Amino acid sequence: MESFVNEVNFFEGNNPEDIAAKFGTPVYVYNERILRHRIRKVAGAIKNYPYRANFSIKANSNLEILKIALEEGINCDAMSIGEVKLLEHAGFPAERIFFVPNNVADEELKYAIDHKIMVSLDSLSQLERFGVLNPGGKCAVRINPGVGAGHSDSVVTAGKNTKFAVEEKDVPELKKVAEKHMIKIVGLNQHIGSLFMEPKPYIDAARNFLRIARQFEGLEFVDFGGGFGIPYHKLSGEKEFDMDLLTEELEKVIAEFEKDYGGNILYKSEPGRYVVADSAVILGRVHAVKESYEKRYVGTDIGQNVLVRPTLYGSWHDVEVLREGKPVLPSSGTRVVSVTGNICESGDIIAKERELPIIGEGDLICVLDAGAYGYSMCSPYNSRPRPAEVMIGEDGSVRCIRKAETFEDLIRLF
Ligand SMILES: Cc1ncc(COP(=O)(O)O)c(C=O)c1O
């Protein structure tokens, strides 16, 4: 594929130069049609058993996106009380919010308890605290199924090298703590890590997880976690995550479990990236082109403050070049360049030594797959206010869904 934005009609007939002129650059641009399509995909990930997808809003917590999730009928996961409050603000009722924190103070647990929000505890000590605060209450526990997966060590969240969850050998102790405070463990959740492109690690973990689940009586739900990948190398033909295969394999594992575990279990998942990643691009402007020690650099306003994934994880994002609003295709000639931002760090590189169409000052750079862990990880580093976010609606209209920060926002708390 030479151009994703052309292939999927990402801008829905709008000229990206008009968007850049109206909202400035850098700017996050979302496509509502793609977003809704992805939400519907995860909502159907389990078909033959009671099931709910929980969108993990750490990937993207823009209020407008939360409202679309609310309208589409999926539930949401929150990692902090800030995220819980955002969901409440967007209109989510308590029963559609699942609070999955780790290492939180009593105040956060208490907020969730007072607001009747289901909490998952991720250690014996957090369960103990919950028990003291809410004797006789109901909760979930996060289990480490012993198998992890992910695109970088820092996002593998199960297995032997992670701070998360409770391992199987501690299940008897878990039950003792629960008994002491008369707490009912009604749910179990797991999350093995983020970004795998094959269903296999998820299925393996689900099998272990449900084996552990058999040791608990009276469960009302089990949550298999998120982590489904998206093709970040789509311009070179990387294929989509096979959700249909996941459904087929996961339902087999569930069928085995249901043979001997009675009750009426609700199954859940917690995808973040898969829901939002492909639905957004970042538009940024090229302000400098230079050569240094025989290396060519393209300097843009998309710094690591705007998109930190390449700097933080060494992540790949496909990049397209737009001139006069249209993609410049690689077939018109290429050159190896590093596309960098405007932040005072040598690691501030969006695309390192990439073969890209020939880029000139004034061109727009379009960074693909920026909807997950993009804006939600933005910072005002180097005192650069965070950019605007805009949404292209299904009818092609463009609306601002978050204004750009201003200098006044930077000094507001002093
Ligand atoms: C507990 C938990 N659930 C769900 C997710 C969502 O993961 P992803 O965006 O890879 O689907 C994460 C992110 O790592 C997480 O920590």
PDBQT file of the ligand as one rigid body, heavy atoms in Angstrom, charges set to zero:
ROOT
HETATM    1  C1  LIG A 501      -4.661  -3.607  32.970  1.00  0.00    +0.000 C 
HETATM    2  C2  LIG A 501      -4.664  -3.209  31.544  1.00  0.00    +0.000 A 
HETATM    3  N1  LIG A 501      -5.746  -3.483  30.806  1.00  0.00    +0.000 NA
HETATM    4  C3  LIG A 501      -5.815  -3.150  29.506  1.00  0.00    +0.000 A 
HETATM    5  C4  LIG A 501      -4.772  -2.512  28.879  1.00  0.00    +0.000 A 
HETATM    6  C5  LIG A 501      -4.914  -2.151  27.430  1.00  0.00    +0.000 C 
HETATM    7  O1  LIG A 501      -3.910  -2.712  26.644  1.00  0.00    +0.000 OA
HETATM    8  P1  LIG A 501      -3.913  -2.526  25.067  1.00  0.00    +0.000 P 
HETATM    9  O2  LIG A 501      -3.972  -1.080  24.791  1.00  0.00    +0.000 OA
HETATM   10  O3  LIG A 501      -2.632  -3.127  24.619  1.00  0.00    +0.000 OA
HETATM   11  O4  LIG A 501      -5.098  -3.263  24.532  1.00  0.00    +0.000 OA
HETATM   12  C6  LIG A 501      -3.619  -2.197  29.603  1.00  0.00    +0.000 A 
HETATM   13  C7  LIG A 501      -2.483  -1.565  28.935  1.00  0.00    +0.000 C 
HETATM   14  O5  LIG A 501      -1.370  -1.979  28.984  1.00  0.00    +0.000 OA
HETATM   15  C8  LIG A 501      -3.569  -2.552  30.976  1.00  0.00    +0.000 A 
HETATM   16  O6  LIG A 501      -2.506  -2.269  31.721  1.00  0.00    +0.000 OA
ENDROOT
TORSDOF 0
